[in-house]
Amino acid sequence: MVDVAKERMNVITEQNFGDVYPEEVRERYWRTVERSLKEIFGESPDAARRYRQLVDNDETPVAEQILVYHQEPLNVAADLAGIKEVTVFHQEKYREICGSEEPAHFGIPSY
């Protein structure tokens, strides 16, 4: 039997966005995007900072923010760097950056 209350905790909505993605989680997310840009793709982390300003502001609908935070930071960094294909090399470097403290999929916080 499915525990409906537990299932709802895994659904990210406009109402629970701030609870699921508190500031410290978002900070860690963007640090990972910045490091990926710099250390994997050799690009300036400024692109991540500019994109974050677009994403994390009061004018951006929460639904759009949810879509961004569901993406793996590596993929966001690749998009910002203009990389069309993330290679095994990129993925290995990303695992080194993330270490063991990150959830298996960054966009879905661990409970």
N, C-alpha and C positions, 0 to 999 in steps of 0.2 A: 504494500500500500504506500502511496506517495504522501509524504508529509507536506500538505499544502502550505503551511506557514513557512517551512524551510524553503520550499520552492520559490515563494515570493521574495525571500531574501536574496536570491540569485538574480532576480529581475531588477534591472536598473531603470528607474523612471525619473522623470523630472522632479518628483517629490522627494526621492531618496538619494538623488545624485550627490549632494553635499555630504551625506552620511557614508556613502560607498566610496566616494573619492574626496576625502578631506584634503586640506591644503598640503599636508605632509606627503600624501600619496602622489598628488599632482607634482609637487616639487621633485620627488624622486623620479617620476616619469620623465619630466623635462630634462633633468640632469642626464638621464640615460640617453635621451634623444641627442642632447648636445655632445656627450662623449662619443656616441656612435658617429655623428657627423665628423667630428675631429679625428678620432682614433681609427675608424674603419674606412671612412670615405675621404679623409684628408681635406675636409671642408671646414670653413669657419662655423662655430656654433651660433653665430649671429642670426643665421636663417631660422634656427629653432626658437631663438628669443623673439624674433619678429612674428613668427607663426603663433607662438604662445600668446602674444598680445592680441592677435586676432581671435584666437579661440577662447581665451579666458577673460572675456570682458562682458559687461552687463548687456551689451547689444546682441551678442551671439546667443541664439536659442539653445537651451539646455539640451535639446534633442541632438543638435549638431555637435555639442561638446561631448556627449555620450559616444557618438560615432568616432570622434577622434580618439578618445581614451580607450576605446575597444581595439584600436590598432596597436600592434606591437611597436615599441619605440624604434626598433631597427627598420621597420617598414616606413615609418614616418621620416626617419633620417634619410633613407634611400630616396624617397620621393623628393625631399627637399634638396638632395644632392643631384637629382636628375638621373639616378641610377635606375635602369629599367629591369634589371634582374639581380636579385640577391643570391649570391653564390654560397657554396659550402664554406669557403674561406671567410666570407662576411659573417656567416652564422657562427662559425667557431670563434672569431674575434668577439662577437656579440656575447657569447656565453662567458668569455673571459671577463668582459666588462661587467656583466650582470652578477657573476659569481653565484653563490648558492643562496643568497638572501632574497632573491627575486622570486615571485611566483612563476609557475611554468608558463603562464600566459599573462603578461603584464596587465592587459586590459581587464582582466577579471580578478579582482583582489581576493586573496585568501581569507577565509573566515576562521 
